[in-house]
Amino acid sequence: MDQRSDQLTDGQRAVFDGREATVSVTRERRRLGLTIERDGRLVVRTPLGAGFDAVDRFVRENRRWIDAKLELWRRHRPLNSAPRLAEGELFRYLGREYRLALTEASAPPAPVRLVAGQFLLDARVAEDPVLARAHLRRWYREAGADWSRGRLQPWAGRMEVAEPRLVVRDVGKRWGTYRAAPEPGGSPGVMALHWGLFQLPPRLIDYVIAHELAHIRVSGHGPDYWRLLRRAIPECESLKAELDEMGRHVWLGDLGR
């Protein structure tokens, strides 16, 4: 059997038209699609049952689009910071900067707190970078989830969609994802937001929330999708450009020495 004609599987890595790509198979998708992830990876998004030859032809037909997007990525590739666990180091939350202060309390309420314009970190925790990183990321996850719950319902109403379940976690090289319910007519699915997103200004977080909610009605990023999003956020293109630029500087977990 010609292996190149086999159906593709989710997560498979393959070479199409001379380009290495990751395959993402989605049950709800009806058409082929392409994305360039924040790390520069090419991802081919396919419906169930897509074969190698059809995808290879699709990638070849979209060669110009891929080249243009990769060139844009090269000009705007991530420059993520690696802060140190030192007094006065800057951390961001909702677009504002806060200085880090190491605390010596014998029994602090929590290893990480935001109090009176400062990020407070238990000095004993700061001695272990792995532990400190875990606690800082957990703080962003919990604070981001609390903040987002107040924003999700108004945006779901504005987009005229059911409110999905919300989680904040590490979603890799994306700012957010939406997964529909496995069964049609079931729950409205799950939206996941990257914990690092909450270092950015609220207007950009709102953009990502609306961006993912739009996928409840339209999969992919075709013209119908952007028409829907533009009705809810007329300035969505400028917000996307701002997110692409500011997102390059978001802290994603690395720590300096």
Beta strands, then each sheet from edge to edge (+ up, - down):
strand 1: 13-16
strand 2: 19-25
strand 3: 33-36
strand 4: 42-46
strand 5: 90-93
strand 6: 96-103
strand 7: 112-115
strand 8: 118-122
strand 9: 165-169
strand 10: 176-179
strand 11: 190-194
sheet 1: 1+ 2- 4- 3+
sheet 2: 5+ 6- 8- 7+
sheet 3: 9+ 11+ 10-
end
